[in-house]
Amino acid sequence: MEKCADVVVVGSGVIGSAVAYNILKRGASVLMIEAKTIGCGASSACDGFVILQSKSPGPHLTMALASEVLYRTLSEELAYDIGYRHCGGMVVIEREAELEAMRIFMSKQKDLGLDVSLIDGDEARSIEPALAKHIVGATVSSRDAQVNPLHLVNGFITAGKRLGLRIRKQTKATGFLIENGAVKGVRCGDERLYADNVVVCNSIGAPELFSQIGYDLPIKPRRGQLAITEPVNPLIHRVMLCARYIAAKYHPELLEDSSDESVRLGVGMALEQTESGGLLIGATREFVGENRSTTIAGIRAVTQHAARIVPALNEIRIVRTFAGLRPYTPDGRAFMGAVPGYRGLYIAAGHEGDGIAYTPITGKSIAELVVDGKTEADLAPFAIDRKIEKH
């Protein structure tokens, strides 16, 4: 059998492209395979938040802090403009009941080294004048940033090609090639692609692959619906989330009595203004299988919720809507690391809302593991065989 490369990377989104580039940088050859087109999955239908404030204290935040440092010099390293802007971020608080939860959450984040502060509504409006008068407070961090997800994919791919990256599109991995407890490549229908190592990064397709070797991988697609506005003059100056996103995640009892349609659709506001002036407004969080369609109810809920927080949005036209599937896991943690029982098999999948923030550290850590056999980052909390408890 003839090897096609030292490593086969399955999937070409932000995670797959970052993994491929970092492996190449360490001197191993890489063949990337993609079932459809480059970056066509979650990476093509998400916001560009590199936001640390939404990360729970512990492994989530530790990884995000390390990743943010790598982002600062990534455009220069890749020799590609990835649209990185160190703009800072804000989590907007609408209700007095959310203040204490955010204060506790923020205090734990500060203990891990995040520069984050809680401010009152007046101070929030002084730095973001477009905020509604009912906003009671916000947390702010100077370490939050934004990036263009598709530019990020293209940056890794372009830099990877300079190092010898080969790509095969319209090539779906349908199984693993296994010999004496070691993975020796992948099957793509009737074709066999041999390699010493395989890294699975196609989150939505990963459960089907892993079911063939006895792993019940609990990654579920969760639809996010988003809207894009016409270009306007600068309206907001940093990336924004609403506290309801975090409250729903860690204190769901605060939302139990809500009659708001957006609550039922899992809406947590994500708002950013792109370099072109358009505003990206998101997003729902819905379990609807692999349905990537937008709905009137979903887009209405997303835009109305955002306009309640930033009223000027009521006067700005929506020019495009779209939806994508994000890879949800029950405990909110991605799967990253070596796969026990199968030498040469690795996974980096299931990042959901953490994918953009985690991209650089995931690529670096998985590449270290594949090429060097060890990594600086502690990936134990993200192990594929960990005990999973719903958060």
C-alpha positions as CSV (number, residue, x, y, z in Angstrom):
1,M,0.0,0.0,0.0
2,E,1.2,3.5,-0.8
3,K,0.6,6.4,1.6
4,C,-1.2,9.4,0.3
5,A,0.3,11.5,3.1
6,D,1.5,11.3,6.7
7,V,-1.8,12.6,7.9
8,V,-5.3,12.7,6.5
9,V,-7.4,15.6,7.9
10,V,-11.2,15.0,7.5
11,G,-13.0,18.4,7.2
12,S,-12.0,21.8,5.9
13,G,-13.7,24.3,8.2
14,V,-11.8,26.6,10.6
15,I,-10.8,23.6,12.8
16,G,-9.7,21.3,10.0
17,S,-7.8,24.0,8.2
18,A,-6.0,25.1,11.4
19,V,-5.1,21.5,12.2
20,A,-3.8,20.9,8.7
21,Y,-1.7,24.0,8.6
22,N,-0.1,23.4,12.0
23,I,0.8,19.8,11.2
24,L,2.4,21.0,7.9
25,K,4.3,23.6,9.9
26,R,5.8,20.7,11.9
27,G,7.1,19.0,8.8
28,A,4.5,16.2,8.2
29,S,2.6,15.9,4.9
30,V,-1.2,16.4,4.9
31,L,-4.0,15.4,2.6
32,M,-7.3,17.2,3.5
33,I,-10.5,15.7,2.3
34,E,-13.8,17.5,2.2
35,A,-17.2,16.0,1.4
36,K,-18.4,19.1,-0.3
37,T,-16.6,22.4,-0.7
38,I,-14.0,24.2,1.4
39,G,-15.4,25.7,4.6
40,C,-19.0,25.0,3.6
41,G,-20.2,23.8,7.0
42,A,-20.5,25.7,10.3
43,S,-17.6,28.0,9.4
44,S,-19.7,29.5,6.5
45,A,-22.7,30.3,8.7
46,C,-21.5,31.7,12.0
47,D,-20.5,35.0,13.6
48,G,-16.8,35.9,14.0
49,F,-16.6,36.3,17.7
50,V,-13.4,35.7,19.5
51,I,-15.2,36.3,22.8
52,L,-13.8,35.1,26.1
53,Q,-16.6,36.4,28.3
54,S,-19.0,33.7,27.2
55,K,-16.6,30.9,28.3
56,S,-17.4,29.2,31.6
57,P,-14.5,29.4,34.1
58,G,-12.4,26.2,33.8
59,P,-11.2,24.4,30.7
60,H,-13.4,26.5,28.4
61,L,-11.9,29.8,29.4
62,T,-8.4,28.4,29.8
63,M,-8.3,27.2,26.2
64,A,-9.9,30.5,25.0
65,L,-7.3,32.6,26.8
66,A,-4.5,30.7,25.2
67,S,-6.2,30.9,21.8
68,E,-6.7,34.7,22.0
69,V,-2.9,35.2,22.4
70,L,-2.2,33.2,19.3
71,Y,-4.8,35.3,17.3
72,R,-2.8,38.5,17.9
73,T,-0.1,37.5,15.4
74,L,-1.9,35.1,13.2
75,S,-2.5,37.4,10.2
76,E,1.2,38.1,10.1
77,E,2.1,34.4,10.5
78,L,-0.2,33.3,7.7
79,A,0.6,36.3,5.5
80,Y,-3.1,36.7,5.0
81,D,-5.7,39.2,6.3
82,I,-8.1,37.1,8.4
83,G,-10.2,40.2,9.4
84,Y,-8.9,40.1,12.9
85,R,-9.9,43.2,14.9
86,H,-9.1,43.6,18.6
87,C,-12.3,45.5,19.3
88,G,-13.2,44.3,22.8
89,G,-16.6,42.8,23.8
90,M,-19.7,43.4,25.9
91,V,-22.3,41.2,27.4
92,V,-25.5,43.2,27.8
93,I,-27.7,42.7,30.9
94,E,-31.4,43.5,30.5
95,R,-32.8,42.3,33.8
96,E,-31.9,43.0,37.5
97,A,-32.3,39.2,38.1
98,E,-29.4,38.5,35.7
99,L,-27.0,40.9,37.5
100,E,-26.0,38.6,40.4
101,A,-25.6,35.6,38.1
102,M,-23.2,37.6,35.9
103,R,-21.4,39.0,38.9
104,I,-20.6,35.5,40.1
105,F,-19.7,34.3,36.6
106,M,-17.4,37.3,36.0
107,S,-15.7,36.9,39.4
108,K,-14.7,33.3,38.6
109,Q,-13.5,34.4,35.1
110,K,-11.3,37.1,36.7
111,D,-9.7,34.5,39.0
112,L,-8.5,32.7,35.9
113,G,-6.9,35.9,34.5
114,L,-9.6,37.4,32.3
115,D,-9.7,41.2,32.2
116,V,-13.4,41.7,32.6
117,S,-15.5,44.4,34.5
118,L,-19.1,44.8,35.4
119,I,-20.5,48.3,34.7
120,D,-24.0,49.9,35.2
121,G,-26.4,50.8,32.4
122,D,-25.4,54.4,32.2
123,E,-21.8,53.5,31.8
124,A,-22.7,50.9,29.2
125,R,-24.6,53.5,27.2
126,S,-21.7,56.0,27.5
127,I,-19.4,53.6,25.6
128,E,-22.1,52.1,23.4
129,P,-24.7,54.9,22.8
130,A,-26.9,52.7,20.7
131,L,-28.0,50.6,23.7
132,A,-31.6,50.8,24.8
133,K,-32.5,52.8,28.0
134,H,-33.7,49.7,29.8
135,I,-30.3,48.0,29.8
136,V,-29.3,47.7,33.5
137,G,-25.7,46.8,33.1
138,A,-23.0,45.0,31.1
139,T,-19.7,43.2,31.5
140,V,-16.9,44.4,29.2
141,S,-13.5,42.9,28.3
142,S,-10.7,44.4,26.3
143,R,-9.5,40.9,25.3
144,D,-12.5,40.1,23.1
145,A,-12.1,40.4,19.4
146,Q,-13.6,39.5,16.0
147,V,-12.4,37.7,12.9
148,N,-13.9,36.9,9.5
149,P,-14.5,33.1,9.6
150,L,-14.2,32.5,5.9
151,H,-11.0,34.6,5.7
152,L,-9.7,32.5,8.6
153,V,-10.3,29.3,6.6
154,N,-8.7,30.8,3.5
155,G,-5.8,32.1,5.5
156,F,-4.9,28.6,6.8
157,I,-5.6,27.0,3.5
158,T,-3.4,29.5,1.6
159,A,-0.5,29.2,4.1
160,G,-0.9,25.4,4.1
161,K,-0.6,25.2,0.3
162,R,2.7,27.0,0.5
163,L,3.8,24.2,2.8
164,G,2.5,21.5,0.4
165,L,-1.1,21.0,1.5
166,R,-3.1,18.8,-0.9
167,I,-6.9,19.0,-0.9
168,R,-9.5,16.7,-2.3
169,K,-13.0,18.2,-2.5
170,Q,-16.2,16.1,-3.0
171,T,-14.5,13.3,-1.2
172,K,-16.5,11.9,1.7
173,A,-14.8,9.7,4.4
174,T,-17.1,6.7,4.9
175,G,-15.0,4.6,7.3
176,F,-11.5,4.0,8.8
177,L,-8.8,1.6,7.6
178,I,-7.8,-0.4,10.7
179,E,-4.9,-2.9,11.1
180,N,-3.8,-4.4,14.4
181,G,-5.4,-1.7,16.5
182,A,-4.0,1.1,14.4
183,V,-5.8,3.4,12.0
184,K,-4.0,3.3,8.6
185,G,-6.2,5.7,6.6
186,V,-9.8,6.2,5.5
187,R,-12.3,4.7,3.1
188,C,-14.0,7.0,0.7
189,G,-16.6,4.8,-0.8
190,D,-14.6,2.2,-2.8
191,E,-11.4,4.2,-2.6
192,R,-8.8,3.8,0.1
193,L,-6.5,6.6,1.3
194,Y,-3.6,5.3,3.4
195,A,-1.9,7.5,6.0
196,D,-0.1,7.0,9.3
197,N,-2.6,9.3,11.1
198,V,-6.1,10.5,10.7
199,V,-7.6,13.6,12.3
200,V,-11.4,13.9,12.2
201,C,-12.6,17.5,12.1
202,N,-16.0,17.2,10.3
203,S,-18.1,17.7,13.4
204,I,-21.6,17.0,12.0
205,G,-20.3,13.9,10.1
206,A,-18.2,12.6,12.9
207,P,-20.8,10.5,14.7
208,E,-21.5,8.4,11.6
209,L,-17.7,7.7,11.2
210,F,-17.1,6.9,14.9
211,S,-20.2,4.6,15.2
212,Q,-18.3,2.1,12.9
213,I,-15.6,1.6,15.6
214,G,-18.0,1.4,18.6
215,Y,-18.1,5.1,19.7
216,D,-21.5,6.7,20.3
217,L,-20.3,10.2,19.7
218,P,-23.0,12.6,21.2
219,I,-22.6,15.4,18.7
220,K,-26.0,16.8,17.5
221,P,-26.5,19.5,14.9
222,R,-28.1,22.6,16.3
223,R,-29.4,25.2,13.9
224,G,-28.5,28.8,14.2
225,Q,-30.4,31.4,12.1
226,L,-28.8,34.7,11.4
227,A,-29.5,38.0,9.5
228,I,-27.3,40.5,7.8
229,T,-28.2,44.2,7.4
230,E,-27.4,46.8,4.8
231,P,-24.1,48.6,5.4
232,V,-24.4,51.6,7.8
233,N,-22.1,54.0,9.6
234,P,-20.6,52.6,12.7
235,L,-23.4,51.8,15.2
236,I,-21.6,49.5,17.7
237,H,-17.9,49.5,18.5
238,R,-17.4,46.0,19.9
239,V,-18.9,42.5,19.7
240,M,-22.0,42.0,21.8
241,L,-23.8,39.2,23.4
242,C,-26.8,39.4,25.8
243,A,-26.7,37.9,29.3
244,R,-29.7,35.7,28.6
245,Y,-27.4,33.5,26.6
246,I,-25.2,32.9,29.7
247,A,-28.2,32.9,32.1
248,A,-30.0,30.2,30.0
249,K,-26.8,28.1,30.0
250,Y,-26.0,28.3,33.7
251,H,-29.2,29.6,35.4
252,P,-32.1,28.4,33.3
253,E,-34.5,29.0,36.2
254,L,-34.3,32.7,35.4
255,L,-36.1,32.1,32.1
256,E,-38.7,29.5,33.1
257,D,-41.7,31.9,33.2
258,S,-40.9,33.7,30.0
259,S,-43.6,33.9,27.3
260,D,-41.1,35.3,24.8
261,E,-41.0,33.4,21.5
262,S,-37.3,34.0,21.2
263,V,-36.8,32.1,24.4
264,R,-38.5,29.0,23.0
265,L,-36.3,29.3,19.9
266,G,-33.2,29.5,22.1
267,V,-32.3,33.0,20.9
268,G,-29.3,34.6,22.6
269,M,-28.2,37.8,20.9
270,A,-25.0,38.0,19.1
271,L,-24.3,41.3,17.3
272,E,-21.3,42.5,15.4
273,Q,-20.6,45.1,12.8
274,T,-18.4,43.9,9.9
275,E,-15.7,45.9,8.2
276,S,-18.1,46.7,5.3
277,G,-20.6,48.3,7.7
278,G,-23.2,45.5,7.7
279,L,-24.4,44.1,11.0
280,L,-24.6,40.4,11.7
281,I,-27.5,39.5,14.0
282,G,-27.8,36.1,15.6
283,A,-28.9,33.6,16.5
284,T,-31.3,30.8,17.3
285,R,-30.3,27.5,18.9
286,E,-32.7,24.8,17.6
287,F,-32.6,21.1,17.3
288,V,-34.2,20.4,13.9
289,G,-32.0,17.6,12.6
290,E,-29.9,18.7,9.6
291,N,-32.4,21.3,8.4
292,R,-30.5,24.4,7.3
293,S,-33.5,26.4,6.2
294,T,-34.4,29.8,7.7
295,T,-37.9,30.4,9.1
296,I,-40.0,33.5,9.5
297,A,-40.4,32.8,13.2
298,G,-36.7,32.3,13.7
299,I,-35.5,35.4,11.9
300,R,-38.3,37.5,13.5
301,A,-37.3,36.3,16.9
302,V,-33.6,37.0,16.3
303,T,-34.1,40.5,14.8
304,Q,-36.8,41.6,17.3
305,H,-34.7,40.5,20.3
306,A,-31.6,42.4,19.0
307,A,-33.7,45.5,18.2
308,R,-35.0,45.6,21.8
309,I,-31.4,45.9,22.9
310,V,-30.2,48.2,20.1
311,P,-33.4,50.1,18.9
312,A,-31.7,51.7,15.9
313,L,-31.8,48.2,14.2
314,N,-35.5,48.9,13.7
315,E,-34.6,51.4,11.0
316,I,-32.0,49.3,9.2
317,R,-32.9,46.9,6.4
318,I,-32.2,43.2,6.5
319,V,-30.6,42.2,3.2
320,R,-29.8,38.5,3.8
321,T,-30.7,35.7,6.1
322,F,-29.1,32.3,6.4
323,A,-28.7,29.4,8.8
324,G,-26.0,26.8,9.7
325,L,-25.6,23.8,11.8
326,R,-23.4,24.0,14.9
327,P,-22.1,20.8,16.6
328,Y,-23.7,20.6,20.0
329,T,-22.4,18.3,22.8
330,P,-24.3,17.6,26.0
331,D,-21.6,19.1,28.4
332,G,-20.7,22.0,26.1
333,R,-17.1,20.7,25.5
334,A,-15.6,19.8,22.2
335,F,-13.9,16.4,21.6
336,M,-10.1,16.9,21.2
337,G,-7.3,14.5,21.4
338,A,-6.2,10.9,20.6
339,V,-8.9,8.2,20.4
340,P,-8.2,5.4,22.9
341,G,-7.9,1.9,21.3
342,Y,-6.9,3.2,17.8
343,R,-3.4,4.3,17.4
344,G,-3.0,7.1,14.9
345,L,-6.6,8.3,15.2
346,Y,-7.4,11.8,16.6
347,I,-10.5,14.0,16.9
348,A,-11.1,17.8,16.9
349,A,-14.9,18.2,16.7
350,G,-18.0,19.4,18.5
351,H,-16.9,23.0,19.2
352,E,-20.3,24.6,18.6
353,G,-20.1,28.2,19.8
354,D,-16.5,27.9,20.8
355,G,-15.1,27.0,17.4
356,I,-14.0,30.4,16.2
357,A,-12.5,31.3,19.6
358,Y,-10.7,28.0,19.9
359,T,-9.4,27.7,16.4
360,P,-5.7,28.6,16.8
361,I,-5.2,26.7,20.1
362,T,-7.0,23.6,18.7
363,G,-4.8,23.6,15.5
364,K,-1.6,24.0,17.5
365,S,-2.5,21.4,20.2
366,I,-3.7,18.6,17.8
367,A,-0.7,19.1,15.6
368,E,1.6,18.8,18.6
369,L,-0.1,15.6,19.6
370,V,0.0,14.1,16.2
371,V,3.6,15.0,15.3
372,D,5.3,15.2,18.7
373,G,3.2,12.8,20.7
374,K,2.4,15.4,23.4
375,T,0.9,18.9,23.7
376,E,1.3,21.8,26.0
377,A,-2.5,22.2,26.5
378,D,-4.4,20.0,28.9
379,L,-6.8,18.2,26.6
380,A,-8.1,15.8,29.3
381,P,-11.3,17.7,29.8
382,F,-12.1,17.3,26.1
383,A,-11.2,13.6,25.8
384,I,-13.5,11.5,23.7
385,D,-13.9,8.9,26.5
386,R,-14.7,11.4,29.3
387,K,-17.8,11.0,31.5
388,I,-20.3,13.4,30.0
389,E,-22.8,15.2,32.2
390,K,-25.2,17.6,30.7
391,H,-24.4,21.2,31.8
